[in-house]
Amino acid sequence: MTTCTTTQMEKAFAEHPPETNYTQWNSSTINYKSLWNGVDVWDLLLNRTMIEKKYEPKGHFWWRSMLTYYVTRPNAHMRQVIREAPRFPTPCIGIHVRHSDKVLEANILDLSVYMKKAKKFRDKTGISNVYLMTDDDAVIQATKDYPDFQFHYRDVPRSNKGWADDLTTGYTAEEQEINFLLDIYTVVQCQKLVITYSSNVGRLIGELSHAVHNREPDLDSVDGKWEMNP
């Protein structure tokens, strides 16, 4: 999103340490890092306006979607990357299967759980194109069990060990960021989404889809409901 390089960002954070006491935030505090210590985050939650009053009838999901869409808009370089990237066919079903280090926070679900929802949508609409977003190569291999669907996904490393471990393999932070954004901007174009709302990425997909299409997304979360998290 930013024009800064990783080195420039690390230098900026070293020279200007983040303000982690949320009670000290003001209108110009933009350099921060979240610390879930059970105190500061709740100070933030209890002392902020969740949604502007004039937008309250639209609800928190709409509000969060608009804010998320605005702050994640691509800069000029990223827009060029998107224009030059391979195109994937639509209409489609977008599926995000989150594995890797998510096992520390939630139940890991097989592709078959997501495909039950995809099959119902295909039987209803005839749409069998699937755009698959995952960090686990085993999920890619499992697509062979569904020959009546056409799966599309990016050719990227999938170690299933998390982004930090991937850095040690030579898969740079910038490459990971660009590929992640290309995945996100592609999957939200799909007419149907099957995700997990326990995942930050799943919530991001739902919110951006709402903003991009200007309507509530046709979405199934296979493990929970959307919540308004910080």
C-alpha positions in Angstrom: 0.0 0.0 0.0 2.8 2.4 0.9 5.5 3.7 -1.3 8.0 3.1 1.5 10.4 0.1 1.3 10.6 -2.4 4.1 14.0 -0.9 5.1 12.5 2.6 5.2 9.6 1.4 7.4 11.9 -0.4 9.8 14.0 2.7 10.1 11.0 4.9 10.7 9.7 2.7 13.5 13.2 2.6 15.0 13.5 6.4 15.1 9.9 7.0 16.2 8.8 4.2 18.5 5.1 3.4 18.4 2.7 4.9 21.0 1.3 1.7 22.5 -0.7 3.4 25.3 -4.0 4.0 23.5 -5.2 6.5 26.1 -2.5 8.8 24.8 -3.7 8.7 21.3 -4.9 11.9 19.6 -5.9 13.0 16.1 -2.3 13.0 14.9 -1.3 9.6 16.3 -0.8 7.3 13.3 2.4 5.4 14.2 1.3 2.6 16.5 1.5 -1.1 17.1 -1.3 -3.2 18.8 -0.5 -4.8 22.1 -3.1 -7.2 23.3 -2.2 -6.8 27.0 -5.8 -6.8 28.2 -5.7 -3.2 29.3 -4.8 -0.7 26.5 -7.0 -2.2 23.9 -10.1 -2.0 26.1 -9.2 1.6 26.9 -9.4 2.2 23.1 -12.7 0.3 22.7 -14.4 2.1 25.6 -13.3 5.6 24.6 -13.9 5.7 20.8 -16.9 6.3 18.6 -17.6 3.1 16.8 -19.6 4.7 14.0 -20.7 8.2 13.0 -24.3 8.8 14.0 -25.5 9.6 10.6 -24.4 6.2 9.3 -25.8 4.2 12.2 -28.8 3.0 10.2 -26.4 1.3 7.7 -24.9 -0.8 10.5 -21.4 -1.6 11.6 -20.6 -4.1 8.8 -21.2 -1.4 6.2 -19.2 1.2 8.2 -16.3 -1.2 8.6 -16.4 -2.2 4.9 -16.2 1.4 3.8 -13.3 2.3 6.1 -11.5 -0.9 5.1 -12.0 -0.3 1.4 -10.6 3.2 1.8 -7.5 2.4 3.8 -6.6 -0.6 1.6 -6.9 1.2 -1.8 -3.8 0.4 -3.9 -1.3 3.1 -4.7 -0.1 3.7 -8.3 2.5 1.0 -8.3 0.1 -1.6 -7.0 -2.5 -0.6 -9.5 0.0 -1.2 -12.3 0.9 -4.6 -10.8 -2.8 -5.5 -10.8 -3.2 -4.4 -14.4 -0.3 -6.6 -15.5 -1.4 -9.7 -13.5 -3.1 -12.7 -15.1 -6.8 -12.5 -15.3 -9.1 -15.2 -13.8 -12.5 -16.1 -15.2 -15.7 -14.8 -13.6 -18.4 -15.5 -12.5 -16.7 -17.5 -9.8 -16.9 -18.9 -6.3 -14.1 -17.4 -4.0 -12.7 -19.7 -1.3 -10.2 -18.8 1.3 -8.7 -21.8 3.3 -6.6 -20.6 6.2 -4.2 -23.1 7.7 -0.6 -22.6 8.7 -0.1 -20.9 12.1 -3.9 -20.4 12.4 -3.9 -23.8 14.1 -2.9 -21.9 17.3 -6.1 -19.9 17.3 -8.9 -21.9 15.5 -9.8 -25.3 14.2 -8.2 -26.1 10.9 -10.9 -27.2 8.3 -10.4 -29.4 5.2 -11.2 -28.2 1.7 -14.2 -30.6 1.8 -16.0 -28.4 4.3 -15.8 -25.4 2.0 -16.7 -27.4 -1.0 -20.1 -28.4 0.5 -21.1 -24.8 0.3 -19.6 -24.4 -3.2 -21.5 -27.4 -4.5 -24.8 -26.0 -3.2 -24.1 -22.7 -5.0 -23.1 -24.5 -8.2 -26.2 -26.6 -8.2 -28.3 -23.4 -7.8 -26.4 -21.2 -10.3 -24.4 -23.4 -12.6 -21.2 -21.5 -11.6 -18.3 -23.9 -11.3 -15.2 -21.6 -11.5 -13.5 -21.5 -8.2 -10.8 -18.9 -7.2 -8.9 -20.6 -4.4 -6.8 -18.6 -1.9 -4.8 -20.7 0.6 -1.4 -20.9 2.4 -1.4 -24.7 2.3 -0.2 -26.6 -0.7 -2.0 -29.7 0.5 -5.3 -27.8 -0.1 -4.2 -27.2 -3.7 -3.5 -30.9 -4.1 -7.0 -31.7 -2.7 -8.7 -29.9 -5.6 -8.1 -33.0 -7.7 -10.9 -34.6 -5.7 -13.4 -32.2 -7.4 -13.0 -32.7 -11.2 -16.4 -31.1 -11.9 -15.0 -27.7 -10.7 -12.5 -25.5 -12.4 -10.0 -24.2 -9.9 -7.8 -21.2 -10.3 -5.0 -20.0 -8.0 -1.8 -18.2 -8.1 1.5 -20.0 -8.6 3.2 -18.9 -5.3 5.2 -20.7 -2.6 2.9 -22.3 0.1 5.0 -23.7 2.9 2.1 -23.8 5.4 4.5 -22.5 8.1 3.6 -18.8 8.1 5.0 -15.7 6.5 7.9 -15.3 8.9 9.2 -18.8 8.1 8.7 -18.1 4.4 11.2 -15.2 4.7 14.0 -17.7 5.4 13.3 -19.5 2.1 13.9 -16.3 0.0 10.2 -15.5 -0.4 10.6 -11.8 0.4 8.2 -9.7 2.4 7.5 -7.5 -0.6 6.7 -10.6 -2.8 4.4 -11.9 -0.1 2.6 -8.6 0.3 2.1 -8.2 -3.5 0.8 -11.8 -3.9 -1.5 -11.4 -1.0 -3.0 -8.2 -2.4 -3.4 -9.8 -5.8 -5.2 -12.7 -4.1 -7.5 -10.4 -2.2 -8.3 -8.1 -5.1 -9.2 -11.2 -7.2 -11.2 -13.2 -4.7 -13.5 -10.2 -3.9 -14.6 -10.1 -7.5 -16.4 -13.5 -7.1 -20.1 -13.7 -6.9 -20.0 -16.2 -4.0 -17.6 -16.4 -1.0 -16.8 -19.3 1.3 -14.4 -18.2 4.1 -13.8 -18.4 7.9 -14.7 -15.4 9.9 -12.2 -16.5 12.6 -9.6 -15.3 10.2 -8.6 -11.7 9.8 -8.3 -12.4 6.1 -11.7 -13.9 6.0 -13.2 -10.7 7.6 -11.2 -8.6 5.2 -12.6 -10.5 2.2 -16.2 -10.1 3.4 -15.7 -6.4 4.1 -14.0 -5.5 0.8 -16.6 -7.5 -1.1 -19.4 -5.5 0.5 -17.6 -2.3 -0.6 -16.7 -3.4 -4.1 -20.2 -4.6 -5.0 -22.0 -2.1 -2.9 -24.3 -4.8 -1.4 -24.2 -7.4 1.3 -21.9 -10.3 0.0 -23.3 -13.7 -0.8 -21.0 -15.3 1.8 -20.8 -18.4 3.9 -18.5 -18.5 6.9 -17.9 -22.1 7.9 -16.8 -21.4 11.4 -18.5 -18.3 12.9 -20.1 -14.9 12.5 -18.6 -11.5 11.6 -17.7 -9.4 14.5 -16.6 -5.7 14.8 -13.0 -6.2 16.0 -10.5 -3.3 16.4 
